[in-house]
Amino acid sequence: MSRIPDLPGNLISKHSEQDIWLRTHVASLCGLNHDRFPGSQPVSFSTRDLERLEHENYWVCEKSDGVRVLLVILTNLETSEQIVCIVDRHNAYREISGLFFPHYEHPERPLRSTVIDAELVIDVDPRTKRETLRLLCFDCLVADNQNVMSKTLDKRYWKLKEVFFKPYTRMLRDHPRMAENRPFERVKEVNFSYSIDKVFLDIPNLQHGNDGLIYTSVSTPYVSGTDRNILKWKPPSENSIDLKLILRFPPLSGSPAQPDLHKKPVFALHIWCGGEGARVNYEPWDTMHMDDDEWESLKASGEQVDERIVEVRWDAVGEHWRMMRFRDDKPQGNHRSVVENIVQSIADGVEKDTLLARSTAIKNAWKTRHGQPMQQQPPAHRSNAPPPPPFSPAYNDQSRHLHEEDPPPLQLRYGPLSSSPWSKVSGPTVLAGMSR
């Protein structure tokens, strides 16, 4: 599991005058009627999406294991001053000093206001083990003061490379001293959807962690918020969900109204049902399994555990959720609708072999649309792997589906967890070596 990088720059105080101006100005540049995080969010890949890859043009790239951010460049044309910020999913702005981005036609002038979609990762040199913070850019919302969100992906990607990236790299090449301590910019490589064999071959050579694949429709505009035309693929066994972890301690012997903080608690997982700030709404959803040794190690770390966002995966052998890591980079867990989608993706997921076997049909369909000769379909590959065991989370709402077709039925184990008087524990900040 890759280490989540710390975000660079100086954090701008939330709700300060500068923060409000930045959020409002960026929303205006993006043509949005809200000042929330403007970035798009993918949906999980399932079996029915194989048909979409055959009938529509998609690009594919590896899904980096890092922190999703926007790079925001705001330019005052009167003074030629640029403000450069990194924006995380909390919609928190961090100003980065010492960066300059030149104009693509007039390099002596500054690039005008630009918003780039990116992933912040840590590259680790396999020989020296040296870590380098890297910003992998993959899409563009605003380029040189022009909103390009309504354009198709191929045009946005061209803007990303030609308007933003090439002039910057040319400047660093012509002025090597400026490249000192330049942290991270790089454009992510993309491929046609049928070239996943190349993507899979390249993944072991990456110097950062990989978290699957991202398919993006070539012909659709950029969408702020959930975009059903961006598909996030992971092997079913590696699909994960972000939920809020709530510790529920058993009652104290002899004093049942008090929690026993020396005992191992129930690790309750709560699902985000919407709302923000004081009105944020979470509901009980399931529980997470944790071995005794894992619990002792977590207590010994001194970290706060209760009420943090945790990334969990489904253990098909033990038939329970297991912790992967805390996700403090996310303001909330996955929304209920997203969780439903991921659960269906786990139950009706697509293995790597199936994806590879379908690539020729996807390529032939692509070439047919463009009037090119087709490739002969190779013999179907049959995996010797046994079928996965049935998926059965504590899932109590099958009425909401993100697709028109009914997904495969899920076996229910039990209903939602009941509320507990020990969901919110009181007492000392540190007890039994555990920091709450």
Disulfide bonds with the S-S distance in Angstrom:
none
